[in-house]
Amino acid sequence: MTTAIKILIILTSHAALGDTGKPTGVWFEELATPYYTFVDAGAQVDIVSIDGGKVPIDPASLKPKGENEPSVERFLADQTAMQSVAASRKVTDVSSETYDAIFLPGGHGTMWDLPRSGDLAALLSKAWAQGKVLAAVCHGPAGLVNVKDTDGKPVVSGRRVAGFSNSEETAAGLEKAVPFLLESRLRELGGRYESGPDFQPFALSDGRLVTGQNPSSSEETARLTLVAAKASAGE
């Protein structure tokens, strides 16, 4: 009998969109779709956030009940799932050793607290050294910018990587609101950045590093994460 794949989802705790006065947080679909992709595949999934407590959800990613993506509607009706974001554990409450993969959903909040979190960088760097899969979608790769490989180099350096593109950020009108442009930063770190058409599904894997470009890419990024996690676990 094989042991279930274990996946840790780490969410932003940042709720303000720079100096714009607008709220932000996690993009709900980028949490919900991967969550159920993993759960429906038989994986065990835990959710934590940078600071713990109630996770901010970007209000722009939530429509009236009955009008959301199926995965979001399912999550909203799932008492266990909702409790995990209403009173989340902190990232420092978990150890990478017990997981096969760590997944970082996006939402603009990730651009602030994920890169600043030394605890997150340490956890992900340790996970990489342990042979775990690191995955992120849309703005989630912001959580990879301070992660090091076993040689002390940026984990994205020399590896194929995707993430929210500069042109998509400009199209969203937020290129001046974010602390940095994600595509540019990934390139500066030596990442072999790749992208598809704006706002169309695009995800890729480079060994144990799995990334997706935008919200439309969440399902494919999650699927590739499962493939990589099973391969890493020797299944």
Secondary structure, DSSP 8 states (H G I E B T S, - for coil): -----EEEEEE----B-TTS--B--B-HHHHHHHHHHHHHTT-EEEEEESS-BS--B-GGG--STTSS-HHHHHHHT-HHHHHHHHSBEEGGG--GGG-SEEEE---TTHHHHHHH-HHHHHHHHHHHHTT-EEEEETTGGGGGTT-B-TTSSBTTBTSEE--S-HHHHHHTT-TTTSSS-HHHHHHHTTBEE---STTS--EEEETTEEEE-SGGGHHHHHHHHHHHHHHHTT-
